[in-house]
Amino acid sequence: MKVHKMINAKDKSSMKARLARIEGQLRGVQRLIDADEPDCEMVVQQMAAARKAMDKAAHTMLACIIEAHIKAGETDDLSDLGALISKYA
């Protein structure tokens, strides 16, 4: 049985805001690259920040999945949780 937990309205709004900030960061990286003489260190620094922000958003969604599986009684032991984490991490 596949368990689906739907994100609530408050969390959905928060996630959309987070993704909009990440989108802005990525546009900023594009602007840096478009500069006449791009500063490679600045570009990679901004890329790392965007990657970390995306990872944090993904971890939030992974927690949602794990919570749904636990509430549905689909995880009998830690190896089940490990498999879920390995699948998406």
N, C-alpha and C positions, 0 to 999 in steps of 0.2 A: 504494500500500500504506500503510495506516495503522499507525504504530508506537505500541505501548503499552508503557510501562515501569511496572511495578508498584513502588510504594513499599515499601521493606523494613521489617521489623518495628520496628527501632530508629527509623528516620525517621518511621514512622507514629505511634509513641508520642510522639515529640517534637512532631509536627505537631498531634496531638490535644491535647497539653498547651498548646501555643501558642494553639490555637483556644478552649480552655476559659478561658484568661486573657483573651482578647479578649471572650468572652461575658461574663465578669465585669466587664470595663471598660464594656461596653454597659449592663449592669444598673446599674452605678454612675451612668452618664449618666442613665438613667431616674429613679433616686432623686434626683439633683440637680434634674431638671426637676420632679419631684413636690414639691419643697420649697415652703414657703409663698411665699418670695421667691427664685426661682432666680437664681443668679449667672451671667449669660450668658457672661461671660469664662471662668469655670470650666467651664461646660458645653461651650463650643467647644474649650477646651483638651483636655478629656477625649475629645471626639469626634475631634480631630486625632490624639491618641495612639492611639486605637483604629483609625483609618484607616491610620496608618503601620504599626501592627502587622499589620493585614490585608494591606497591600501587601507587607510583608516575607514573610508566609506565601505569598502568591501568587507572589512572585518565586522562592521556594524551589521551588514546584511547577513553575514555568516552566523553571527550570534542569533539573529532572528530565526534562521533555519534550524540551528541547534536547539533553541528554545522550543520550537514547534515539534521537533522530534521527541524531545524529553516529555513534553506535555502529552503527546500522543502515545507515550509508552513504547516508542520504537527503538529506544537505545537501552540495551540490557547491560552493557558494560562500557568501559572506557575505549575499547577497541572500536566500537561502533562510532563513538564521537571522533576518534582519531581518523577513521575512514572518511567521515564527513569533512573534517578539517583538511585532510590530504587532497580530497577531491577539488576543493576550491582555493586552497592556499598556495 
